[in-house]
Amino acid sequence: MAATVFSIANQKGGVGKTTTAVNLAFGLARLGVPTLLVDLDPQANATSGLGFAKESGRSLYGPLHGEGTAADKVLTTRQENFFLIPSEVDLAAIEIELGQKANYLVQLREVLRPLAESDRFGAIVLDCPPALGLISMNSLAAANYLLIALQCEYLAMEGLSQILNVVEQLKKAGVNANLAIGGIVFTMFDVRTNLSHQVADEVRKHFPALVFDTAIPRSVRLSEAPSFGQSIYEYDPFSAGAQAYGKLADEVAQRFGLIKKSRA
């Protein structure tokens, strides 16, 4: 069966996007879903956050130029069922170079197609840069679903409207007519503040079917884990952050039928 491809994109930085991509992908793997995390951010925070070096030639830069394949770039990790295509600084140049290609919005989709259509993975998670540039647009063109990491603050709500508009534009333009909003996950949720609850209530009012039940708490342990090159499950498996991402992985697996795929 084809893999379900998730893009975790947000034009605003510092919202927990990469933390969510890493720990959601790792969490799905722990559930037995063969999962590939693709680091598309030239800063390579997902790569280094999992303890991998930023090495030249290891990213999708080459395949996006017709040099080698995405399969050549897949690395195994210390977690069973969890795989990574890392990023590195060369990927920064792709923002300019993609625009010079025909069909520049679907280049990533074509590069990932053999992996997505194989029976090797149940889920592919794309971690995007904190901007709606060509890499992020390619990610949305390649995805079945967009998962939005939304920090619980009012400025983040403005960004939510913007990215939803981009999704509609891509669909209307025929770039990815089947792209759907897979869900909204609240990040950096602070149960002690009225603001977090107010933002959550407002988003739930407008998008009741999209919001995941699990909210990711504001947590020092989640912030510390990447500096040790570890997921939150490895760094502090009993922390509130690990428990929350475990529940989110359960929700995603159930919502999109990923457990069935892992057993197919």
Sine and cosine of phi, psi and omega as CSV:
sin_phi,cos_phi,sin_psi,cos_psi,sin_omega,cos_omega
0.00,0.00,0.54,-0.84,0.01,-1.00
-0.92,0.39,0.53,-0.85,0.05,-1.00
-0.95,0.30,0.50,-0.86,0.17,-0.99
-1.00,0.04,0.82,-0.58,-0.08,-1.00
-0.97,-0.23,0.84,-0.55,0.00,-1.00
-0.93,-0.37,0.76,-0.65,0.16,-0.99
-0.98,-0.21,0.80,-0.60,0.09,-1.00
-0.96,-0.30,0.99,-0.15,-0.15,-0.99
-0.79,-0.61,0.54,-0.84,0.08,-1.00
-0.24,-0.97,0.77,-0.64,-0.04,-1.00
-0.96,0.28,-0.20,0.98,-0.01,-1.00
-0.99,-0.12,0.76,-0.65,0.04,-1.00
-0.99,0.13,0.28,-0.96,0.09,-1.00
0.96,0.30,0.43,0.90,-0.04,-1.00
-0.96,-0.28,0.08,1.00,0.00,-1.00
1.00,0.04,0.34,0.94,-0.04,-1.00
-0.90,0.43,-0.79,0.61,-0.02,-1.00
-0.93,0.37,-0.63,0.78,0.06,-1.00
-0.85,0.53,-0.65,0.76,0.02,-1.00
-0.94,0.35,-0.68,0.73,0.00,-1.00
-0.86,0.51,-0.74,0.67,-0.04,-1.00
-0.90,0.44,-0.78,0.63,-0.13,-0.99
-0.98,0.19,-0.44,0.90,0.13,-0.99
-0.94,0.35,-0.74,0.68,0.01,-1.00
-0.87,0.49,-0.70,0.72,0.02,-1.00
-0.89,0.45,-0.65,0.76,0.00,-1.00
-0.91,0.42,-0.63,0.78,0.05,-1.00
-0.90,0.43,-0.65,0.76,0.03,-1.00
-0.88,0.48,-0.63,0.78,0.02,-1.00
-0.90,0.44,-0.42,0.91,0.04,-1.00
-0.99,0.11,-0.04,1.00,0.01,-1.00
0.99,-0.12,0.14,0.99,0.02,-1.00
-1.00,-0.02,0.91,-0.42,0.05,-1.00
-0.87,0.49,0.90,-0.43,-0.18,-0.98
-0.81,-0.59,0.72,-0.69,0.06,-1.00
-0.93,-0.36,0.83,-0.55,0.11,-0.99
-0.99,-0.16,0.81,-0.58,0.01,-1.00
-0.93,-0.36,0.91,-0.41,0.02,-1.00
-1.00,0.08,0.94,-0.35,-0.02,-1.00
-0.96,-0.27,0.06,1.00,-0.02,-1.00
-1.00,-0.02,0.86,-0.51,0.02,-1.00
-0.83,0.55,-0.38,0.93,0.06,-1.00
-0.94,0.33,-0.32,0.95,0.11,-0.99
0.85,0.53,0.61,0.79,-0.01,-1.00
-0.93,0.36,-0.57,0.82,0.05,-1.00
-0.92,0.40,-0.62,0.79,0.01,-1.00
-0.89,0.46,-0.82,0.58,-0.02,-1.00
-0.93,0.36,-0.52,0.85,0.00,-1.00
-0.92,0.39,-0.28,0.96,0.08,-1.00
-0.97,-0.23,0.13,0.99,0.08,-1.00
1.00,0.03,0.24,0.97,0.02,-1.00
-0.99,-0.16,0.61,-0.79,0.02,-1.00
-0.96,0.27,0.48,-0.88,0.08,-1.00
-1.00,0.07,0.99,-0.11,-0.10,-1.00
-0.95,-0.33,0.71,-0.70,0.02,-1.00
-0.86,0.50,0.70,-0.72,0.05,-1.00
1.00,0.02,0.02,1.00,-0.05,-1.00
-0.99,-0.11,-0.19,0.98,-0.06,-1.00
-1.00,0.02,-0.12,-0.99,0.04,-1.00
-1.00,0.10,0.15,0.99,-0.01,-1.00
-0.83,0.55,-0.76,0.65,-0.01,-1.00
-0.88,0.48,-0.82,0.57,0.02,-1.00
-0.83,0.56,-0.57,0.82,0.04,-1.00
-0.93,0.37,-0.24,0.97,0.08,-1.00
-0.95,-0.30,0.23,0.97,0.03,-1.00
0.99,0.16,0.26,0.97,-0.01,-1.00
-0.95,-0.30,0.97,-0.22,-0.04,-1.00
0.99,0.17,-0.10,-1.00,-0.04,-1.00
-0.82,-0.58,0.28,-0.96,0.07,-1.00
-0.88,0.48,-0.57,0.82,-0.01,-1.00
-0.87,0.48,-0.52,0.85,0.02,-1.00
-0.91,0.42,-0.38,0.93,-0.12,-0.99
-0.99,-0.13,-0.08,1.00,-0.07,-1.00
-0.96,0.28,0.79,-0.61,0.04,-1.00
-0.94,-0.34,0.59,-0.80,0.17,-0.99
-0.99,0.15,0.39,-0.92,0.01,-1.00
-0.82,-0.57,0.01,-1.00,-0.01,-1.00
-0.97,0.24,-0.19,0.98,0.04,-1.00
-0.99,-0.14,0.81,-0.59,0.05,-1.00
-0.84,0.54,0.64,-0.77,0.01,-1.00
0.96,0.29,0.12,0.99,-0.05,-1.00
-0.89,-0.46,0.82,-0.58,-0.07,-1.00
-0.77,-0.64,0.38,-0.93,-0.09,-1.00
-0.66,-0.75,0.70,-0.71,0.32,-0.95
-0.96,-0.28,0.94,-0.35,-0.11,-0.99
-0.97,0.24,0.10,-1.00,0.09,-1.00
-0.86,-0.50,0.20,-0.98,0.10,-0.99
-0.30,-0.95,0.11,-0.99,-0.22,-0.98
-0.89,0.46,-0.46,0.89,-0.01,-1.00
-0.85,0.53,-0.45,0.89,-0.05,-1.00
-0.90,0.43,-0.34,0.94,0.01,-1.00
-0.87,0.49,-0.55,0.83,-0.04,-1.00
-0.94,0.35,-0.34,0.94,-0.09,-1.00
-0.92,0.40,-0.44,0.90,0.03,-1.00
-0.84,0.55,-0.66,0.75,0.01,-1.00
-0.98,0.17,-0.69,0.73,-0.14,-0.99
-0.95,0.31,-0.52,0.85,0.01,-1.00
-0.89,0.46,-0.60,0.80,-0.04,-1.00
-0.90,0.44,-0.27,0.96,0.00,-1.00
-1.00,-0.02,-0.04,1.00,-0.04,-1.00
-0.99,-0.16,0.47,-0.88,0.15,-0.99
-0.93,0.37,0.54,-0.84,-0.01,-1.00
0.79,0.61,0.73,0.68,-0.15,-0.99
-0.91,0.42,-0.29,0.96,-0.02,-1.00
-1.00,0.09,-0.21,0.98,-0.07,-1.00
-0.89,-0.45,0.25,0.97,-0.02,-1.00
-0.89,0.45,-0.69,0.72,0.00,-1.00
-0.90,0.43,-0.65,0.76,0.01,-1.00
-0.86,0.52,-0.67,0.74,-0.01,-1.00
-0.93,0.36,-0.60,0.80,0.02,-1.00
-0.92,0.39,-0.62,0.78,-0.04,-1.00
-1.00,0.07,-0.24,0.97,-0.10,-0.99
-0.79,0.62,-0.73,0.68,-0.01,-1.00
-0.86,0.50,-0.60,0.80,0.04,-1.00
-0.95,0.31,-0.66,0.75,-0.04,-1.00
-0.92,0.38,-0.55,0.83,-0.06,-1.00
-1.00,-0.01,-0.11,0.99,0.07,-1.00
-0.98,0.19,0.10,-0.99,0.05,-1.00
-0.99,-0.16,0.33,0.95,-0.08,-1.00
-0.98,0.22,-0.56,0.83,-0.07,-1.00
-0.82,-0.58,0.54,-0.84,0.14,-0.99
-1.00,-0.05,-0.49,0.87,-0.02,-1.00
-0.62,-0.79,0.61,-0.79,0.14,-0.99
-0.83,-0.56,0.83,-0.56,-0.04,-1.00
-0.93,-0.37,0.84,-0.54,-0.04,-1.00
-0.97,-0.25,0.88,-0.47,0.04,-1.00
-0.99,-0.14,0.88,-0.48,-0.14,-0.99
-0.98,-0.19,0.30,-0.95,0.12,-0.99
-0.92,0.39,0.34,-0.94,0.02,-1.00
-0.99,0.16,0.86,0.50,0.03,-1.00
-0.25,-0.97,0.47,-0.88,0.03,-1.00
-1.00,-0.08,0.83,0.56,0.06,-1.00
-1.00,0.03,-0.29,-0.96,-0.09,-1.00
-0.93,0.38,-0.52,0.86,0.04,-1.00
-0.91,0.41,-0.73,0.68,0.01,-1.00
-0.91,0.42,-0.63,0.77,0.02,-1.00
-0.91,0.42,-0.63,0.78,0.08,-1.00
-0.89,0.45,-0.61,0.79,0.03,-1.00
-0.88,0.47,-0.69,0.73,0.02,-1.00
-0.92,0.39,-0.57,0.82,0.03,-1.00
-0.94,0.35,-0.42,0.91,-0.04,-1.00
-1.00,-0.03,-0.22,0.97,-0.18,-0.98
-1.00,-0.06,0.45,-0.89,0.23,-0.97
-0.99,0.12,-0.60,0.80,-0.08,-1.00
-0.66,-0.75,0.59,-0.80,0.17,-0.99
-0.99,-0.16,0.81,-0.59,0.14,-0.99
-0.96,-0.28,0.79,-0.61,-0.09,-1.00
-0.95,-0.31,0.88,-0.48,0.14,-0.99
-1.00,0.05,0.89,-0.45,-0.12,-0.99
-0.88,-0.48,0.92,-0.39,0.07,-1.00
-0.94,0.34,0.62,-0.79,-0.08,-1.00
-0.99,0.15,0.95,0.30,0.11,-0.99
-0.55,-0.83,0.36,-0.93,-0.13,-0.99
-0.93,0.36,-0.57,0.82,0.03,-1.00
-0.89,0.46,-0.52,0.85,0.02,-1.00
-0.91,0.42,-0.50,0.87,0.00,-1.00
-0.92,0.39,-0.55,0.84,0.07,-1.00
-0.90,0.43,-0.66,0.75,0.04,-1.00
-0.90,0.43,-0.54,0.84,0.02,-1.00
-0.88,0.48,-0.70,0.71,0.02,-1.00
-0.88,0.48,-0.63,0.78,-0.03,-1.00
-0.91,0.42,-0.73,0.69,-0.05,-1.00
-0.95,0.32,-0.52,0.86,0.09,-1.00
-0.91,0.42,-0.61,0.80,0.06,-1.00
-0.91,0.41,-0.63,0.78,0.03,-1.00
-0.89,0.46,-0.67,0.75,0.03,-1.00
-0.86,0.51,-0.71,0.71,0.00,-1.00
-0.90,0.44,-0.62,0.78,0.02,-1.00
-0.90,0.44,-0.67,0.75,0.02,-1.00
-0.90,0.43,-0.61,0.79,0.01,-1.00
-0.94,0.35,-0.70,0.72,-0.02,-1.00
-0.92,0.40,-0.53,0.85,0.00,-1.00
-0.98,0.20,-0.11,0.99,0.01,-1.00
0.98,0.20,0.20,0.98,0.02,-1.00
-0.94,0.35,-0.67,0.75,0.07,-1.00
-0.46,-0.89,0.99,0.13,-0.10,-1.00
-0.91,0.42,-0.36,0.93,-0.06,-1.00
-0.99,-0.12,0.04,1.00,0.00,-1.00
-0.89,0.45,0.74,-0.68,0.00,-1.00
-0.76,-0.65,0.42,-0.91,0.12,-0.99
-0.98,0.19,0.92,-0.39,-0.06,-1.00
-0.98,0.19,-0.46,0.89,0.00,-1.00
0.29,-0.96,0.29,-0.96,0.04,-1.00
-0.87,-0.49,0.81,-0.59,0.03,-1.00
-0.91,-0.42,0.81,-0.59,0.03,-1.00
-0.97,0.24,0.77,-0.64,0.03,-1.00
-0.89,-0.46,0.35,-0.94,0.01,-1.00
0.79,0.61,0.64,0.77,-0.02,-1.00
-0.98,0.21,0.82,-0.57,-0.01,-1.00
-0.92,-0.38,0.96,-0.28,-0.07,-1.00
-0.90,0.43,-0.27,0.96,-0.06,-1.00
-0.99,0.10,-0.24,0.97,-0.09,-1.00
-0.96,-0.30,0.59,-0.81,0.07,-1.00
-0.92,0.40,-0.54,0.84,-0.06,-1.00
-0.86,0.51,-0.72,0.69,0.01,-1.00
-0.85,0.52,-0.69,0.73,-0.01,-1.00
-0.94,0.35,-0.62,0.79,-0.01,-1.00
-0.91,0.41,-0.70,0.71,0.02,-1.00
-0.90,0.44,-0.71,0.71,0.00,-1.00
-0.87,0.49,-0.68,0.73,-0.01,-1.00
-0.90,0.44,-0.64,0.77,-0.02,-1.00
-0.91,0.41,-0.69,0.72,-0.01,-1.00
-0.92,0.38,-0.66,0.75,0.01,-1.00
-0.89,0.45,-0.55,0.83,0.00,-1.00
-0.90,0.43,-0.62,0.78,-0.05,-1.00
-1.00,0.03,-0.48,0.88,-0.06,-1.00
-0.73,-0.68,0.87,0.49,-0.13,-0.99
-0.88,0.48,-0.52,0.85,-0.07,-1.00
-1.00,0.09,-0.21,0.98,-0.12,-0.99
-0.99,-0.12,-0.47,0.88,-0.11,-0.99
-0.96,0.29,0.78,-0.62,0.09,-1.00
-0.94,0.34,0.53,-0.85,0.03,-1.00
-0.91,0.42,-0.55,0.84,-0.06,-1.00
-0.99,0.13,0.79,-0.61,0.13,-0.99
-0.95,-0.32,0.65,-0.76,-0.01,-1.00
-1.00,0.01,0.85,-0.53,-0.08,-1.00
-0.96,0.27,0.42,-0.91,0.18,-0.98
-0.92,0.38,0.80,-0.60,-0.17,-0.99
-0.51,-0.86,0.79,-0.62,0.08,-1.00
-0.90,0.43,-0.59,0.81,-0.02,-1.00
-0.90,0.45,-0.61,0.79,0.07,-1.00
-0.91,0.42,-0.58,0.82,0.02,-1.00
-0.95,0.30,-0.53,0.85,-0.05,-1.00
-0.98,0.20,-0.56,0.83,-0.15,-0.99
-0.80,0.60,-0.71,0.70,-0.03,-1.00
-0.88,0.48,-0.51,0.86,-0.01,-1.00
-0.93,0.37,-0.29,0.96,0.08,-1.00
-0.98,-0.19,0.09,1.00,0.00,-1.00
0.92,0.40,0.55,0.83,-0.09,-1.00
-0.75,-0.67,0.47,-0.88,0.20,-0.98
-0.95,0.32,0.22,-0.98,0.01,-1.00
-0.93,0.38,-0.46,0.89,0.02,-1.00
-0.92,0.39,-0.54,0.84,0.02,-1.00
-0.99,0.12,-0.65,0.76,-0.10,-0.99
-0.95,0.31,-0.71,0.70,0.01,-1.00
-0.45,-0.89,0.99,0.13,-0.13,-0.99
-0.91,0.42,-0.27,0.96,-0.02,-1.00
-0.98,-0.22,0.11,0.99,-0.02,-1.00
-0.96,0.27,0.28,-0.96,0.04,-1.00
-0.89,0.45,-0.58,0.82,0.01,-1.00
-0.91,0.42,-0.68,0.74,0.02,-1.00
-0.91,0.42,-0.66,0.75,0.01,-1.00
-0.90,0.44,-0.65,0.76,-0.02,-1.00
-0.92,0.39,-0.72,0.70,-0.01,-1.00
-0.93,0.37,-0.50,0.87,0.10,-1.00
-0.90,0.44,-0.67,0.74,0.03,-1.00
-0.93,0.38,-0.61,0.79,0.03,-1.00
-0.90,0.44,-0.68,0.73,0.05,-1.00
-0.86,0.51,-0.65,0.76,0.06,-1.00
-0.86,0.50,-0.71,0.70,0.00,-1.00
-0.88,0.47,-0.73,0.69,-0.02,-1.00
-0.90,0.44,-0.69,0.73,0.00,-1.00
-0.87,0.48,-0.66,0.75,-0.01,-1.00
-0.95,0.30,-0.69,0.72,-0.07,-1.00
-0.88,0.47,-0.59,0.81,-0.11,-0.99
-0.94,-0.35,0.22,0.98,0.10,-1.00
0.90,0.44,0.55,0.83,-0.09,-1.00
-0.97,0.24,-0.45,0.89,0.02,-1.00
-0.91,0.40,-0.62,0.79,0.06,-1.00
-0.88,0.47,-0.65,0.76,0.00,-1.00
-0.90,0.43,-0.61,0.79,-0.04,-1.00
-0.92,0.39,-0.37,0.93,-0.03,-1.00
-0.99,-0.16,-0.11,0.99,-0.06,-1.00
-0.94,0.34,0.00,0.00,0.00,0.00
